[in-house]
Amino acid sequence: MVDHEEAKELRERLARLKQEHRDLDSAIDALEDSGRADQLQVKRLKKKKLHIKDEITRIEDQLLPDIIA
């Protein structure tokens, strides 16, 4: 269980990560739509986006622990 201050910090980090995830999504779309996308760069951005998504899930799990029913 996380205390109030730690939860606040986690929520702030979560908000930053979600924004970065959206930004990466936009960047990937722009690269792919340009028609001259560097496939290696797109692949790296997608990998980074996936890593961020995993971190988002980890933080959300800390903030909303599973309740055993």
C-alpha positions in Angstrom: 0.0 0.0 0.0 1.3 3.4 -0.9 1.0 6.5 1.4 -0.6 9.7 0.4 2.6 11.5 -0.7 3.9 8.5 -2.6 0.5 8.2 -4.4 0.6 11.9 -5.3 4.1 11.4 -6.9 2.9 8.3 -8.7 -0.1 10.1 -10.1 2.2 12.9 -11.3 4.6 10.4 -13.0 1.6 8.6 -14.5 0.3 11.8 -16.0 3.8 12.6 -17.5 4.1 9.1 -18.9 0.6 9.2 -20.5 1.5 12.5 -22.2 4.8 11.1 -23.4 2.9 8.0 -24.7 0.5 10.2 -26.6 3.3 12.3 -28.0 5.1 9.2 -29.2 1.9 8.0 -30.8 1.6 11.3 -32.7 5.3 11.2 -33.7 4.9 7.7 -35.1 1.8 8.6 -37.0 3.4 11.7 -38.5 6.5 9.7 -39.6 4.4 6.9 -41.1 2.1 9.5 -42.9 5.0 11.3 -44.3 5.7 8.5 -46.7 9.5 8.7 -46.0 9.6 7.1 -42.6 12.8 5.6 -41.4 11.6 2.1 -40.4 14.4 1.7 -37.9 13.4 5.0 -36.2 9.7 4.0 -36.2 10.6 0.6 -34.7 12.6 2.3 -31.9 9.8 4.8 -31.2 7.3 1.9 -31.0 9.6 0.0 -28.6 9.9 3.1 -26.4 6.1 3.5 -26.5 5.6 -0.1 -25.4 8.1 0.4 -22.6 6.2 3.5 -21.4 2.9 1.6 -21.6 4.4 -1.2 -19.4 5.5 1.5 -16.9 2.0 3.1 -17.0 0.4 -0.3 -16.2 2.9 -0.9 -13.4 2.1 2.4 -11.7 -1.7 2.0 -12.2 -1.4 -1.4 -10.5 0.4 0.3 -7.6 -2.3 2.9 -7.3 -5.2 0.5 -7.7 -4.2 -2.8 -6.2 -6.3 -5.8 -7.1 -9.0 -6.7 -4.6 -9.3 -10.4 -4.1 -13.0 -11.2 -4.3 
